[in-house]
Amino acid sequence: MTTSSFADLHVTDVGRVDAQLPPAVHLDHVPTAPFAFHVHRVTCGPLVVEETHGTDGIHLRLPDRPSYQIGVPVRGPLHADHRGEELGLGPGDAAVFSPWPETTVVTGDRFDMLLFDVGSAALEDMLEALLGRTVPRPLRLLTSMTVGTAAGRTWADTVRLVAGTTADTAAVLADPMSAEPLQETLLVRLLLAADHPHRDALDERVPTWGPRAVRRCVEYIEAHPERPLTPAGLAADAGLSIRALEGCWLRHREVRPGHDVGRVRLGRAHRDLQFYRPGETTVTAVARSWGFRPQQFVAAYGARFGRSPEQTLRGPAWA
């Protein structure tokens, strides 16, 4: 089960900058007042997402480890030295760093950047789960990636969501039921956005089979809606690739697997709202207990049941 952790560092004291900055961070020049340096880090299984922003430019040394690291400039340019290659990027592009070589990232003043870090084995395992076959390792990713395309924007928006500091985001990441599917979504969207030797294969048509595998998966979802229920997990149980299982689902049910997961969980949330009395729980608590964001839950509940979840919680007199 995935467990998430959160960490923040906020430095504003110009006189104590050297003592408070992380060892891997060095200022580009003598700090000026007012000074600010902030890092928000989210660790979710094999993923680490950091948002770093500050008033003064920095040199950041990325660690040598078996992970793919992607730097996304949000505000201001980003320069990097990776495998002897100089990269200069602005908003709309991202730098992709392969495992092991030491990399230095340099920002300008008044910068804001995202850093996405994923263990190489996790990303390569996900690619194999999508394709249903083994792939040569390590996976070779191009050293730069556009986040201005539809696929790139979708991935970058998901990274920003994870890096957010809202209570809703923290609740989603704190619960494995919602954190593990989100983690998987980030990996899939990265593989669809980045350039690599297997990118075209992800767009190829896949064969589909009869409804038996889908029916077994639906029965499992209905029996265990409280579990993470990721596409990779369902596909592995069915003995299919993720793409093949999704194709079968679309063929026989005309929806994607996530639709049935949401349908069953919404039904369980409806049952909870009927069971509890006002004061014993809240709509927000019930929504989060079933992996929904509260605003998303209210809209989906109203569309399905024709009334608000608050009306159900208050009882028949309010329905």
N, C-alpha and C positions, 0 to 999 in steps of 0.2 A: 504494500500500500504506500502511495506517495504521501510524504509529509512535507509541508512547506514551512519555510522559516523566513523571517524578515529582519533586515538590519539597516540602520541609518547612521550616517556620520555627517555632522554639520559643524563646519569650522568657520568662525568669524573673527577670532582674535588674531590680529596681524602679528602681534608680538610672540605668539605661540604656534605659528604656522608649521615650522619645522618639526615640532614635537607632536603635533596632532595629525598631520597628513599621513596617509598610509605610506609604507616604505617604497612602494612601486610608483608613487606619484611625486614628481618634482616640478616646481614652478618654472615657468619660462623666463621669469624676471623677478626682481624684488617686488614683494607684494605691495599693493597700494590700498589705501583706505577710501571708502569702505570695502572690506574684503569679505567674500563668501565662497565657500566650497561645500557642495552637498552631494552625497551619494545615497541613493536608495537601492537596496539589493533585495531581490526575491530569489530564493532557492527553492526549486520544485523538482524533486527527483534528480534526474541528470541535467536539469536546466538551471542556469543562473541568468537572471536578467537584471542589469544595473542601469539606472539613469543617473548620469553625473552632469552637474552644471556648476558653473562658477564664474566669477568676475575676471579672473586672471588665467591666461593660457597655461597649459600643463604639458609635461612629457609623462606619458603613462606606459610603463613596461608591462606587457602582458606575460603571464607565466608560461613556461614550457610545460605543456601537459597534453594528454591525448584527447583533445577536444577541438571542435570547430568554433571559432570566435568571430563574431560579425559586429563591426562597428557601424553605427548608423548616425550620421550627423543630423541633429534636429535643428540646431541654430549654429551658424558659423561653420567654417571649413574644418576638415579633418585631414591630416597627413599621416602617412604610415610608412614604415620601412619593414618589409616582410620578405624573407628569402632573397634579400638583396634587391627587391623591386620597390621603387618609390611609387606611392599611391597618393594622389591628391583628389579629395572628394568634397562635394558640397551636398546640401539637402537634395534629396531625390536619388542619391546613390548610396551604396554601402560597401565597405571593405570586408572581404572574406579572408580569414586567416586559417590556414590548415593546421593540423596538429603538430606539436613539438617545437618548431623553430621559434626562437625568441623574437618578439615583435615590439616595436616602439610606436606608439600613437601620439601625435602632437596636435594640440588644438590651438585656436586663437583665443583672444580675450572674449569674455562674455559668451561662452560656449554652452551648448547643451547637447549631449550625445547619449545614445543608447548602446549598450554592449550586451550582446546575446551570446551565451556560452553553452554549448551542448556537447556531452561526451560523444566521442566519435563512434563508439559501439552502438549507442542508442540511435543515432541518426542512420547508421548503416543497417541496423536491424529493422528500422521502420521502412527503409527503402525495400528491403527484401520482403517484408510483410505486404507492401503494396504490390510488388511485382510477382510474388509467389515463387521466387527463385533466388539462388545465391548470387551475389555480385562480388567482383574483385574488391579487395580492401587494401589500402585505404581508398575511400571515395575521393575523387579529385574534383574539387569545386573551383570554379573560376575565381580569380582573386578580387573581382568586383561584381556587384550585382545592382541592378536598377530596382528601386522601390517606387518608381513612377508608373510602372505597368500595373494592370489590374491585379495580377498575382502578387507582385511586390508590395503594393499598397495593402492588400489583404493581410499579408504576413506582418508587415510593419505595424499595422493598426492593432493586430493581436498582441504583438510585443508591447506596444504602448499600453494596452489594456492591462497586461500582467504587471507592468511597471507602475501602474497607477496606485495611488495611496488612499483610494476611497474605501469605506467600510464594506461596500458590496464586493469589491475586488478581493479584499482580505478574507471575507467569508467564503467566497468561491474557492480560493486557494487553500484555505485551512481545512476543507473537507475533501478527502480523497475521492468521494463520489463525483464531485465536479472538477477537482484539480487534475485527476488523471486524464479524462477526456480533453481538457484544455491543453495539457502538456502534449498529448498526441496530436491535437490540431496544429499546434505550433510547428511540430516536426514535419507533418504532411505539407503544410503551407510553405515551409522553407524549401522542401524538395520540389515543389511546384514552381517556386519563384527563382531558385538559383540555377545557374548553368552547370551541368555535369554530364558525363557520358550517357546516362540513362534517362535524361530528361524527356526525350521524344517517346521512349517506351511507356512513360506514364500516361500519354495521351492515346495510346493504341487501344483498339477495341479488345475486349476480353470475352471469351465464351461464357455462356450462362447455362445453368442446369435446371432440373426440376425443383419443385417447391419444398422438398423434404428438409433440406438444410435450413432454409429460411424459417420453416414452421418450427423446427427444433429451437432455433434462436429466439423466436417470438415467445415460445413457451418458457424458455429460460428467463427472458426479460420479465415476463409476467410473474414468475416465481421469485425472482431476486432483484427487484427494482432498486433496492438500497445499495447495490454493489456498483463499482465504477462503470462497468458496461461500456468499454471502449470498442470502437470498430476492430482494432487489432485483436483484442481478446475474443470477441465474437467470431471473427474470421478464423482464428487459430482453433477454436472449439469446433468449427464447422469443417476444418481441413481445407480451407480455401484461402486465396489471397484476399486482402481487403477490397481490392477493386472488383474481383469476381463476386464476392459476397454482395457488395453494393449493387452490382449489375443484376444479380438474381433477385435482390429485394425490389429493385425498380421494375423488373419484369413481372413479378408475381404479386406485388403489393402496391406498385405505382408510387411508392414513397421511399425515402432513404431510411437506414436503420435508426438514425437519431430521432426520426419522427415517432417511431413506435416506442422508443425509450421515453420520450417526452410525454406521449399519450398515456402510458401506464403510470408514470410518476404523477402526472396531473390528476389522474383518478385517485391515487393514494392520498394526495394532498387534499382532494375534495372530501375523502372519507375522514381525514383527520379534522378538518374544519367542522364537519358534522358531529364528530365525537366530543370535541372539547367545548367548554363553555367560555364566554367572554371573561377575561381575567385570568384564565388558565394558560392561554397562549396568545399569540398574535399572528396576523397574516404574514408578517415578515419572517417570523420564526418558522412557520410552516413552509413557506416558500424556500427558505434557505435549507431546511432539513431535507428537502427533495431536490436540491441542486439548482434551484431557480434563482435568478436575480429578481428581487421584489417587483420592479416595474414590469419586467418581462412576464412574470407570473400573473399579475393582475390582468394584463391584456389577454394572455392565453386563456385564463380562467373565464373571463367574461365572454370570449368568443365561443367557448365550448358549452358553458353552463347557463349563459344568458343572464347572469347576475354577477355582482362583485363578490369576491371571497369574503369581504367584510360582512355582507348580508348573510352568507351561509354561516359564518361564525356566530352571528347574533341570534340565529335560530329562525324557525318558520315564520314568525310574526314579521320579520324584516325582509323575507325573501320576495 
